Amino acid sequence: MTTVRTARRTGSATWLLLPAAAVVLVFFFYPLAAILWRSFTEPGFGVGNYLAVLGDEVQIRVVLRTLRTALIITVATLIVAYPYAYAMTLVGRRGRTVLTLLVLMPFWTSVMARNFAWYVLEQRGGVIEKALAAIGVDGVVLLGSVAGVTVAMVQVMLPFMVLPLHSSMSGIDRSLLHAAGSLGAPRPVAFLRVYLPLSMPGVLAGVSVVFIMSLGFYITPALLGTPQQALAAQVIGTQVNDLLDFAGAGALGAILLVVTLVVLAVLSRVAAPLGTSAAGGADRG
């Protein structure tokens, strides 16, 4: 009887998954398969589009620039988000609510409005240039630079790093830090040996999400950057909208997808042993 009930529950769960699976198949896998097919079949069947991308020095620089920018954004976002998420675990309920509202506030405004706000802040004679000039740093104009794009994208990506970090940190028993301190470990050592390893799942989740989203960002680099510093999404947009080169754009997108999967695979394989060994060290301490 128990086996029959379990089978029925499993069957019900399978039916509940069908709508979500259908949406993923129709709106993700089918367009992706169509793009890949066109990249191999237009203008003729083969890998000519991929060879053209790999043999184009400009497009290779674009891919490398995109990876470098995404990595910088991910590291900068982690540096900003980690202490913020840690502070959310220290304050009371009201303070945590206020901090959560602050980090979620960008979701309440459109992407275009946020980017135009950064455009005003970063332009020549804007608030950022005046503020830096007031402390003796003159002539800093972020608009049209990789630094300006990075600053704006860190602000946009901050919630996607803070929320996984806070979710992971909120489940850490802080008495472990007190136990480490009672055994003679200074606070910095206890944090590095105990708290940091336990928060690694949140770090890995946030880093993965921010890195993937940064690779495909289009609006912020297009508005705040320059064509000379274009990222992969801008080049793909130009190939599709201006050149009507759907096959070439698909090849570039597929190469970027493969590079992304490789980077994430390496990241997960490196981070998991580090987290496990660090956690073991914390237990031994």
HUJO-V572434 format. One record per residue. N is the residue number from 1. PHI is phi in whole degrees, 0 to 359 (none if undefined). PSI is psi in radians with two decimals (NA if undefined). D_LAST is the distance of its C-alpha to the last C-alpha in Angstrom with 1 decimal. Layout:
BEGIN
n->N phi->PHI psi->PSI d_last->D_LAST
n->N phi->PHI psi->PSI d_last->D_LAST
END
This chain:
BEGIN
n->1 phi->none psi->-0.73 d_last->48.9
n->2 phi->295 psi->-0.66 d_last->45.2
n->3 phi->296 psi->-0.69 d_last->45.3
n->4 phi->295 psi->-0.76 d_last->48.2
n->5 phi->297 psi->-0.73 d_last->46.4
n->6 phi->297 psi->-0.74 d_last->43.3
n->7 phi->297 psi->-0.70 d_last->45.7
n->8 phi->296 psi->-0.74 d_last->47.5
n->9 phi->296 psi->-0.71 d_last->44.3
n->10 phi->297 psi->-0.75 d_last->43.2
n->11 phi->297 psi->-0.70 d_last->46.7
n->12 phi->296 psi->-0.74 d_last->46.7
n->13 phi->297 psi->-0.65 d_last->43.4
n->14 phi->296 psi->-0.76 d_last->44.9
n->15 phi->296 psi->-0.63 d_last->47.9
n->16 phi->293 psi->-0.47 d_last->45.8
n->17 phi->280 psi->-0.31 d_last->44.1
n->18 phi->299 psi->-0.79 d_last->47.5
n->19 phi->300 psi->-0.76 d_last->48.4
n->20 phi->294 psi->-0.70 d_last->45.1
n->21 phi->295 psi->-0.66 d_last->45.4
n->22 phi->295 psi->-0.72 d_last->49.0
n->23 phi->298 psi->-0.76 d_last->48.2
n->24 phi->296 psi->-0.74 d_last->45.6
n->25 phi->295 psi->-0.75 d_last->48.1
n->26 phi->285 psi->-0.77 d_last->51.0
n->27 phi->261 psi->-0.07 d_last->49.4
n->28 phi->235 psi->-1.08 d_last->46.7
n->29 phi->290 psi->-0.68 d_last->47.3
n->30 phi->295 psi->-0.86 d_last->51.1
n->31 phi->299 psi->-0.67 d_last->51.3
n->32 phi->296 psi->-0.75 d_last->48.7
n->33 phi->296 psi->-0.66 d_last->50.6
n->34 phi->295 psi->-0.72 d_last->53.8
n->35 phi->296 psi->-0.78 d_last->52.5
n->36 phi->297 psi->-0.70 d_last->51.3
n->37 phi->298 psi->-0.77 d_last->54.6
n->38 phi->294 psi->-0.58 d_last->56.6
n->39 phi->292 psi->-0.40 d_last->54.5
n->40 phi->262 psi->-0.25 d_last->55.6
n->41 phi->243 psi->-0.18 d_last->59.2
n->42 phi->243 psi->2.39 d_last->60.6
n->43 phi->284 psi->-0.24 d_last->62.8
n->44 phi->217 psi->2.79 d_last->62.7
n->45 phi->290 psi->2.31 d_last->60.4
n->46 phi->147 psi->-2.92 d_last->57.8
n->47 phi->252 psi->0.46 d_last->54.9
n->48 phi->299 psi->-0.66 d_last->57.1
n->49 phi->295 psi->-0.65 d_last->55.3
n->50 phi->289 psi->-0.68 d_last->51.9
n->51 phi->294 psi->-0.61 d_last->53.5
n->52 phi->294 psi->-0.70 d_last->55.0
n->53 phi->292 psi->-0.83 d_last->51.7
n->54 phi->291 psi->-0.41 d_last->49.9
n->55 phi->268 psi->-0.04 d_last->52.9
n->56 phi->264 psi->1.97 d_last->53.1
n->57 phi->298 psi->-0.60 d_last->51.3
n->58 phi->295 psi->-0.81 d_last->51.5
n->59 phi->291 psi->-0.59 d_last->49.8
n->60 phi->297 psi->-0.72 d_last->47.1
n->61 phi->297 psi->-0.64 d_last->46.4
n->62 phi->296 psi->-0.78 d_last->46.3
n->63 phi->297 psi->-0.79 d_last->43.7
n->64 phi->295 psi->-0.71 d_last->41.5
n->65 phi->296 psi->-0.67 d_last->42.1
n->66 phi->296 psi->-0.78 d_last->41.1
n->67 phi->296 psi->-0.75 d_last->37.8
n->68 phi->296 psi->-0.77 d_last->37.0
n->69 phi->296 psi->-0.75 d_last->38.0
n->70 phi->297 psi->-0.67 d_last->36.0
n->71 phi->294 psi->-0.76 d_last->32.9
n->72 phi->297 psi->-0.76 d_last->33.4
n->73 phi->297 psi->-0.73 d_last->34.0
n->74 phi->296 psi->-0.80 d_last->30.9
n->75 phi->295 psi->-0.78 d_last->28.6
n->76 phi->296 psi->-0.71 d_last->30.5
n->77 phi->295 psi->-0.70 d_last->30.3
n->78 phi->296 psi->-0.72 d_last->26.6
n->79 phi->298 psi->-0.68 d_last->26.3
n->80 phi->283 psi->-0.70 d_last->28.6
n->81 phi->282 psi->-0.55 d_last->27.4
n->82 phi->298 psi->-0.92 d_last->23.6
n->83 phi->296 psi->-0.55 d_last->23.9
n->84 phi->295 psi->-0.84 d_last->26.9
n->85 phi->295 psi->-0.63 d_last->25.2
n->86 phi->296 psi->-0.70 d_last->22.2
n->87 phi->296 psi->-0.57 d_last->25.0
n->88 phi->296 psi->-0.46 d_last->26.5
n->89 phi->276 psi->-0.22 d_last->23.6
n->90 phi->266 psi->-0.54 d_last->23.8
n->91 phi->278 psi->2.97 d_last->27.6
n->92 phi->283 psi->-3.00 d_last->29.7
n->93 phi->296 psi->-0.76 d_last->31.9
n->94 phi->294 psi->-0.76 d_last->34.7
n->95 phi->297 psi->-0.68 d_last->32.7
n->96 phi->294 psi->-0.64 d_last->31.0
n->97 phi->296 psi->-0.75 d_last->34.5
n->98 phi->296 psi->-0.80 d_last->35.8
n->99 phi->296 psi->-0.65 d_last->33.0
n->100 phi->294 psi->-0.74 d_last->33.6
n->101 phi->297 psi->-0.68 d_last->37.3
n->102 phi->296 psi->-0.72 d_last->37.0
n->103 phi->284 psi->-0.43 d_last->35.0
n->104 phi->271 psi->-0.15 d_last->37.4
n->105 phi->304 psi->-0.66 d_last->40.5
n->106 phi->302 psi->-0.47 d_last->41.2
n->107 phi->291 psi->-0.29 d_last->41.8
n->108 phi->272 psi->-0.07 d_last->44.7
n->109 phi->238 psi->2.69 d_last->46.7
n->110 phi->289 psi->2.76 d_last->48.1
n->111 phi->297 psi->-0.70 d_last->46.7
n->112 phi->296 psi->-0.73 d_last->50.0
n->113 phi->296 psi->-0.72 d_last->49.9
n->114 phi->295 psi->-0.72 d_last->46.4
n->115 phi->290 psi->-0.64 d_last->47.4
n->116 phi->291 psi->-0.55 d_last->50.6
n->117 phi->296 psi->-0.76 d_last->48.8
n->118 phi->295 psi->-0.58 d_last->46.7
n->119 phi->299 psi->-0.76 d_last->49.9
n->120 phi->293 psi->-0.70 d_last->51.4
n->121 phi->292 psi->-0.64 d_last->48.4
n->122 phi->267 psi->-0.18 d_last->48.0
n->123 phi->291 psi->2.88 d_last->51.7
n->124 phi->299 psi->2.25 d_last->53.6
n->125 phi->81 psi->0.15 d_last->54.3
n->126 phi->279 psi->-3.09 d_last->51.6
n->127 phi->297 psi->-0.72 d_last->49.1
n->128 phi->294 psi->-0.78 d_last->46.4
n->129 phi->297 psi->-0.72 d_last->48.8
n->130 phi->293 psi->-0.69 d_last->50.2
n->131 phi->294 psi->-0.73 d_last->46.8
n->132 phi->292 psi->-0.63 d_last->45.7
n->133 phi->294 psi->-0.54 d_last->49.1
n->134 phi->293 psi->-0.41 d_last->48.7
n->135 phi->255 psi->0.24 d_last->45.8
n->136 phi->96 psi->0.09 d_last->47.6
n->137 phi->256 psi->1.79 d_last->46.5
n->138 phi->261 psi->2.69 d_last->49.9
n->139 phi->72 psi->0.44 d_last->51.0
n->140 phi->265 psi->1.91 d_last->47.8
n->141 phi->242 psi->1.98 d_last->49.0
n->142 phi->278 psi->-0.41 d_last->46.4
n->143 phi->296 psi->2.29 d_last->49.0
n->144 phi->84 psi->0.31 d_last->49.7
n->145 phi->230 psi->2.79 d_last->46.6
n->146 phi->296 psi->-0.61 d_last->43.4
n->147 phi->297 psi->-0.71 d_last->41.4
n->148 phi->295 psi->-0.73 d_last->43.5
n->149 phi->296 psi->-0.71 d_last->42.9
n->150 phi->296 psi->-0.78 d_last->39.1
n->151 phi->300 psi->-0.81 d_last->39.0
n->152 phi->294 psi->-0.70 d_last->41.0
n->153 phi->288 psi->-0.53 d_last->39.1
n->154 phi->298 psi->-0.74 d_last->35.7
n->155 phi->296 psi->-0.68 d_last->37.3
n->156 phi->291 psi->-0.66 d_last->38.6
n->157 phi->275 psi->-0.17 d_last->35.3
n->158 phi->305 psi->-0.80 d_last->33.1
n->159 phi->299 psi->-0.60 d_last->33.4
n->160 phi->289 psi->-0.26 d_last->32.5
n->161 phi->262 psi->-0.68 d_last->29.1
n->162 phi->293 psi->-0.78 d_last->28.5
n->163 phi->296 psi->-0.82 d_last->29.2
n->164 phi->296 psi->-0.65 d_last->26.8
n->165 phi->296 psi->-0.80 d_last->24.0
n->166 phi->295 psi->-0.67 d_last->24.8
n->167 phi->299 psi->-0.68 d_last->25.1
n->168 phi->286 psi->-0.76 d_last->21.6
n->169 phi->292 psi->-0.57 d_last->20.1
n->170 phi->293 psi->-0.32 d_last->22.2
n->171 phi->266 psi->0.04 d_last->20.4
n->172 phi->274 psi->2.28 d_last->16.9
n->173 phi->282 psi->1.97 d_last->15.9
n->174 phi->289 psi->-0.25 d_last->15.5
n->175 phi->295 psi->-0.36 d_last->14.3
n->176 phi->296 psi->-0.62 d_last->10.8
n->177 phi->294 psi->-0.72 d_last->11.0
n->178 phi->294 psi->-0.64 d_last->12.5
n->179 phi->295 psi->-0.73 d_last->9.8
n->180 phi->296 psi->-0.67 d_last->7.2
n->181 phi->294 psi->-0.65 d_last->10.3
n->182 phi->292 psi->-0.36 d_last->11.2
n->183 phi->270 psi->0.08 d_last->8.2
n->184 phi->103 psi->0.04 d_last->9.7
n->185 phi->279 psi->2.22 d_last->8.4
n->186 phi->298 psi->2.83 d_last->11.9
n->187 phi->302 psi->-0.79 d_last->13.2
n->188 phi->299 psi->-0.70 d_last->13.6
n->189 phi->293 psi->-0.74 d_last->10.1
n->190 phi->297 psi->-0.67 d_last->8.9
n->191 phi->295 psi->-0.80 d_last->11.9
n->192 phi->289 psi->-0.60 d_last->11.4
n->193 phi->271 psi->-0.42 d_last->7.9
n->194 phi->244 psi->-1.03 d_last->8.6
n->195 phi->289 psi->-0.82 d_last->12.3
n->196 phi->300 psi->-0.80 d_last->13.9
n->197 phi->299 psi->-0.65 d_last->12.8
n->198 phi->290 psi->-0.40 d_last->14.0
n->199 phi->269 psi->0.00 d_last->17.2
n->200 phi->300 psi->-0.62 d_last->18.0
n->201 phi->302 psi->-0.72 d_last->20.6
n->202 phi->292 psi->-0.67 d_last->22.5
n->203 phi->298 psi->-0.82 d_last->22.3
n->204 phi->296 psi->-0.72 d_last->23.7
n->205 phi->295 psi->-0.81 d_last->26.4
n->206 phi->295 psi->-0.74 d_last->27.5
n->207 phi->298 psi->-0.74 d_last->27.7
n->208 phi->297 psi->-0.81 d_last->29.7
n->209 phi->295 psi->-0.84 d_last->32.1
n->210 phi->295 psi->-0.72 d_last->32.7
n->211 phi->296 psi->-0.79 d_last->33.2
n->212 phi->296 psi->-0.79 d_last->35.6
n->213 phi->292 psi->-0.60 d_last->37.6
n->214 phi->293 psi->-0.55 d_last->37.8
n->215 phi->296 psi->-0.56 d_last->39.4
n->216 phi->255 psi->0.20 d_last->42.2
n->217 phi->291 psi->2.40 d_last->42.9
n->218 phi->239 psi->-0.85 d_last->46.6
n->219 phi->294 psi->-0.83 d_last->47.9
n->220 phi->297 psi->-0.87 d_last->45.7
n->221 phi->297 psi->-0.59 d_last->46.3
n->222 phi->292 psi->-0.66 d_last->49.9
n->223 phi->276 psi->-0.67 d_last->50.6
n->224 phi->259 psi->-0.27 d_last->48.4
n->225 phi->261 psi->-2.82 d_last->48.5
n->226 phi->227 psi->2.79 d_last->51.4
n->227 phi->300 psi->-0.52 d_last->52.9
n->228 phi->291 psi->-0.39 d_last->51.9
n->229 phi->246 psi->0.57 d_last->48.2
n->230 phi->295 psi->2.58 d_last->48.6
n->231 phi->259 psi->3.09 d_last->45.7
n->232 phi->299 psi->-0.71 d_last->46.2
n->233 phi->298 psi->-0.65 d_last->47.1
n->234 phi->293 psi->-0.72 d_last->49.9
n->235 phi->295 psi->-0.73 d_last->51.3
n->236 phi->297 psi->-0.73 d_last->51.3
n->237 phi->299 psi->-0.71 d_last->53.1
n->238 phi->295 psi->-0.73 d_last->55.7
n->239 phi->297 psi->-0.65 d_last->56.3
n->240 phi->280 psi->-0.84 d_last->56.9
n->241 phi->279 psi->-0.68 d_last->58.8
n->242 phi->261 psi->-0.75 d_last->60.8
n->243 phi->264 psi->-0.23 d_last->61.1
n->244 phi->56 psi->0.56 d_last->61.0
n->245 phi->264 psi->1.33 d_last->59.0
n->246 phi->293 psi->-0.64 d_last->57.1
n->247 phi->292 psi->-0.77 d_last->56.4
n->248 phi->295 psi->-0.68 d_last->55.0
n->249 phi->295 psi->-0.68 d_last->52.8
n->250 phi->295 psi->-0.67 d_last->51.5
n->251 phi->295 psi->-0.76 d_last->50.7
n->252 phi->295 psi->-0.73 d_last->48.8
n->253 phi->296 psi->-0.67 d_last->46.9
n->254 phi->293 psi->-0.70 d_last->46.1
n->255 phi->297 psi->-0.75 d_last->44.8
n->256 phi->296 psi->-0.65 d_last->42.6
n->257 phi->296 psi->-0.77 d_last->41.4
n->258 phi->296 psi->-0.77 d_last->40.6
n->259 phi->299 psi->-0.71 d_last->38.7
n->260 phi->298 psi->-0.79 d_last->36.7
n->261 phi->296 psi->-0.68 d_last->35.8
n->262 phi->295 psi->-0.79 d_last->34.7
n->263 phi->298 psi->-0.76 d_last->32.5
n->264 phi->293 psi->-0.64 d_last->30.9
n->265 phi->295 psi->-0.77 d_last->30.4
n->266 phi->297 psi->-0.74 d_last->28.7
n->267 phi->299 psi->-0.80 d_last->26.6
n->268 phi->293 psi->-0.65 d_last->25.4
n->269 phi->289 psi->-0.55 d_last->24.8
n->270 phi->279 psi->-0.72 d_last->22.7
n->271 phi->288 psi->-0.64 d_last->20.8
n->272 phi->297 psi->-0.85 d_last->19.8
n->273 phi->297 psi->-0.62 d_last->18.0
n->274 phi->296 psi->-0.76 d_last->16.2
n->275 phi->294 psi->-0.68 d_last->15.1
n->276 phi->292 psi->-0.81 d_last->14.2
n->277 phi->293 psi->-0.64 d_last->12.2
n->278 phi->292 psi->-0.70 d_last->10.4
n->279 phi->295 psi->-0.66 d_last->9.7
n->280 phi->296 psi->-0.67 d_last->8.5
n->281 phi->296 psi->-0.65 d_last->6.1
n->282 phi->295 psi->-0.71 d_last->5.0
n->283 phi->296 psi->-0.73 d_last->5.4
n->284 phi->294 psi->-0.59 d_last->3.8
n->285 phi->292 psi->NA d_last->0.0
END
